[in-house]
Amino acid sequence: MDALMQFILSGFTVGAVYALVALGFTIIYNASDVVNFAQGEFVMLGGMITAFTYAAGLPLPLAGLVAIVITAAVGVALNKLAIEPARGAPVVSLVIITIGASIFIRGVAQLVFDKQLHRFPAFSGDDPIHILGATILPQSLWVIGGAVFVFVGLWAFFTKTLTGKAVLAAANNRLAAQLVGINTNWVMTLSFSLSAAIAALAGVLITPITLVSYDVGVALALKGFAAAMLGGMGNPKGALVGGIALGLMEALTAGYLSSQYKEAVAFVVILAVLFVMPQGLFGAKSTERV
């Protein structure tokens, strides 16, 4: 029983990161129908920039904020320099552009930073918390809380603010939104900056636990994509649930089968969703784009 609780706590921690990445996928997908495979690189940038600015002498909270702002600017640059010029191209072409952007960002990070693993101190110390015979690090609670906070914040933004409703309108019908005076180019810019900032936050929160290097983004993008598909692509609630579910499946697979099979779980989930329930857990033939 103690082992099961430990696996569950570990799964929630990792799953919360996947949920944050999946939420980023969801924002971009709803705004442009594009699956942004550079999303994992935004997580990497959040962790790497925080580690280097903290090492340069900035207080940790300020270093994290700087990382989130810079990464959001990178997201805006991706939209302005790569996605907007290709508007009207087939969706597959736009996906290939995001893959190319991912490779480019990873290469630049390797040159600007280095190839080593980096970390910075946990926000609340490293003394574990005991829960029902298992232990969890305080930083893990920051990760889980961050995912819940972002989900609630996005829900409030999209349902309670005029700006959020403008994003919804542009997502549902771009032409109609333009006819009523909504600047859809600005909506796209906002969506890319939001998704990049959320991914950077994930990088800031998880780095004290898992460490960060220039090449961690590939795996995170794949698993975030799997989580988004599992929950239902374009559904924020599905992104949260899908991320937690994927994290739990990985933890239980590593605990009860073998850690060698853990990395295959995301691939299995993608294939299962494609063959068994293409709409995901919360998807439907006709869904509200949020």
Secondary structure, DSSP 8 states (H G I E B T S, - for coil): -HHHHHHHHHHHHHHHHHHHHHHHHHHHHHHHS---TTHHHHHHHHHHHHHHHHHTT--HHHHHHHHHHHHHHHHHHHIIIIIGGGTTS-HHHHHHHHHHHHHHHHHHHHHHS-SS-B----TT-S--EEETTEEE-HHHHHHHHHHHHHHHHHHHHHHH-HHHHHHHHHHH-HHHHHHTT--HHHHHHHHHHHHHHHHHHHHHHHHHHH-B-TT-HHHHHHHHHHHHHHH-TT-HHHHHHHHHHHHHHHHHHHHHT-GGGGGGHHHHHHHHHHHH-TT-SS--SS----
